[in-house]
Amino acid sequence: MDSDVIGAVGSYMGIKNANLLTQVQASLLRKTMDQDKQSSKALVESMLPKTPNPPHLGNNVDLYV
């Protein structure tokens, strides 16, 4: 009977560890995605012209990231 309890506790701890690992991975992924979003925003802002174009130039240019 003791081995059943030890097995159940081991299984429970394994599930808790797997859940914690999943939460940590999701948190890291979220942080990485936020950093990528900030980098992409900075890249797009750096591509925008510093001075306004004349009205007949650059009105039909699309920026894609």
Secondary structure, 3 states (H helix, E strand, C coil): CHHHHHHHHHHHHHHHHHHHHHHHHHHHHHHHHHHHHHHHHHHHHHHCCCCCCCCCCCCCCCCCC
